Amino acid sequence: MAHLLIYDTTLRDGTQREGLALSVDDKLRIAHKLDDLGIAYIEGGYPASNPKDALFFQQARNQTWHHATICAFGMTRRKNTPAHQDATLKALLGANTAVVTVVGKTWDVHVEHVLETTLDENLAMIADSVAYLRQQGRTVFYDAEHFFDGLRANPSYALATIRAAADAGAHTIILCDTNGGSLPGQIRAGVEAVAAISSLPLGIHTHNDGGLAVANTLVAVEAGCTHVQGTINGYGERCGNADLCVVIPNLEIKMGYTCLPAGRLSHLTEVSRYVAEVANLPRDAHIPFVGQSAFAHKGGMHIDAIMKYEHSYQHIDPALVGNTKRILVSELAGKGSVVYKASEYGLSSRSPAQARQVIAQIKDMEQRGFQFEGAEASFELLLRRAEEGYTPPFEMLDFTVLVEKRHAARSDKMIAEATVKLRVGDQIMHTAAEGNGPVHALDTATRKALLAFYPQIAAVALDDYKVRILDGDAGTAAVVRVLISSSDGTRSWNTVGSSTNIIEASWLALADSLEYPLLVRNGVKKV
């Protein structure tokens, strides 16, 4: 089985994504996660561009790397500047990495209109830079920027730049689709053209501007590339880079190559989510292989088939990449969905008649604005409340919420106060609390009433609160859906409420968010 070398550039090219910024500590944490995954090369940054990247290399030198080689990135020497005097090359050497990646111009348009130099000087810039870095004992990866655009515009010159790097001692030639606009056939032809003039190992670096970065990467490997560049979650400038979370499983599972050490592929989903968290970016649920929705099934016919034959609607076993299948519940669900989810929650098996009754209830509730596919805790509570003998940990008897703005106070501050009356067992609790707003006041008053009975409520935090208007044409009389995300430091859950009254919708979601973690108290399950 052929082995491919994976080169991750999340810490350099990935950070060019709009809205993504990493501290030195962030970069080191991600680098160690990539090292644990078994990535062969990690591009740490461009040491000549900013002090942060220079500090990363300084700190990385003193840390242990089990699988990865840390690489520094830089440009060829400047025009009309001797290599040994060039500031960028000095910074590359100052990073003190065994491998350096140097990028040069391939497209004659860039040489003449961006660098504003001659084609011959650009060839000298490439050759001098690679040769100088080799003389300093470095392994040199050469990134041929805009190679495929350059090959189409001026084939003989584009190939001359490759020869310049190869003859000067480059270890690997990486062909870059920098503008991300090439088609798979053009990528294949470009790789084959270079393979015909050079025996050096070839690599591929693609961008996703045409939505083809992954496809172009796979085609390049088929054509002979053994070095594959990309980023975690496809982060990168404009539309991003080739997503290694999609590229790697396709190469390993579908095409039979090895990219990671044995057993590490199953950590890919974990790495994808970890990098998103450190980058403080929302996770894309729909990324193939590693997204939360990558193996989510909603249609009743699909779910019925999945229950009978696992792979009937799944292209791989989710466990291979560390993911899991999910059965969603909605108005599209069949009785199989309800039976499956009941079993998943450890509930007693439901008859077809019971399942149909639950489905009818779901359809009625979704007609009124509820949606359970993003609020599985509320759905689980719906099933549990239908179980014989289920006793809710608390029951809301009534509540009042007041919002005031008092001119006498000579302040712009709004005042919100909630009064709640709850039944817990045979006791009635009547409490009041203020809050920043009506929902906060209601939450605070409810917790105040429950804490004496359920101290674990103190650990429950509301992490997110979303309101969606479902029928905007109704204006302020519209039905609203409220989704609440909560956690207790160990796990998280989502709940939903819907009503034409935003306070009632919020209360329904809030009540579920507090009842769900109390199931353990009633001996129903451990949350």
HELIX and SHEET records of a PDB file:
HELIX    1   1 GLY A   14  GLN A   16  5                                   3    
HELIX    2   2 VAL A   24  LEU A   37  1                                  14    
HELIX    3   3 PRO A   51  ALA A   60  1                                  10    
HELIX    4   4 ALA A   83  GLN A   85  5                                   3    
HELIX    5   5 ALA A   87  GLY A   94  1                                   8    
HELIX    6   6 ASP A  108  HIS A  113  1                                   6    
HELIX    7   7 LEU A  119  GLN A  135  1                                  17    
HELIX    8   8 PHE A  147  ALA A  153  1                                   7    
HELIX    9   9 PRO A  155  ASP A  167  1                                  13    
HELIX   10  10 PRO A  184  ALA A  195  1                                  12    
HELIX   11  11 ALA A  213  GLU A  222  1                                  10    
HELIX   12  12 ILE A  232  GLY A  234  5                                   3    
HELIX   13  13 LEU A  244  PRO A  249  1                                   6    
HELIX   14  14 ASN A  250  LYS A  254  3                                   5    
HELIX   15  15 LEU A  265  HIS A  267  5                                   3    
HELIX   16  16 LEU A  268  VAL A  278  1                                  11    
HELIX   17  17 GLY A  300  LYS A  308  1                                   9    
HELIX   18  18 GLU A  310  TYR A  313  5                                   4    
HELIX   19  19 PRO A  318  VAL A  321  5                                   4    
HELIX   20  20 LYS A  335  GLU A  344  1                                  10    
HELIX   21  21 PRO A  352  GLN A  367  1                                  16    
HELIX   22  22 GLU A  376  ARG A  385  1                                  10    
HELIX   23  23 HIS A  407  ALA A  409  5                                   3    
HELIX   24  24 PRO A  438  LEU A  450  1                                  13    
HELIX   25  25 PRO A  455  ALA A  459  5                                   5    
HELIX   26  26 GLY A  472  ALA A  477  5                                   6    
HELIX   27  27 ILE A  502  GLU A  515  1                                  14    
HELIX   28  28 TYR A  516  VAL A  520  5                                   5    
SHEET    1   A 9 LEU A   5  ASP A   8  0                                        
SHEET    2   A 9 TYR A  41  GLY A  45  1                                        
SHEET    3   A 9 THR A  69  MET A  75  1                                        
SHEET    4   A 9 VAL A  99  LYS A 105  1                                        
SHEET    5   A 9 THR A 139  GLU A 145  1                                        
SHEET    6   A 9 THR A 172  ASP A 177  1                                        
SHEET    7   A 9 LEU A 202  THR A 206  1                                        
SHEET    8   A 9 HIS A 227  GLY A 230  1                                        
SHEET    9   A 9 LEU A   5  ASP A   8  1                                        
SHEET    1   B 2 ALA A 296  HIS A 297  0                                        
SHEET    2   B 2 ARG A 326  ILE A 327  1                                        
SHEET    1   C 3 GLU A 395  GLU A 404  0                                        
SHEET    2   C 3 ILE A 415  VAL A 424 -1                                        
SHEET    3   C 3 GLN A 427  GLY A 435 -1                                        
SHEET    1   D 3 ALA A 461  ILE A 469  0                                        
SHEET    2   D 3 VAL A 480  SER A 487 -1                                        
SHEET    3   D 3 SER A 492  SER A 499 -1                                        
END                                                                             
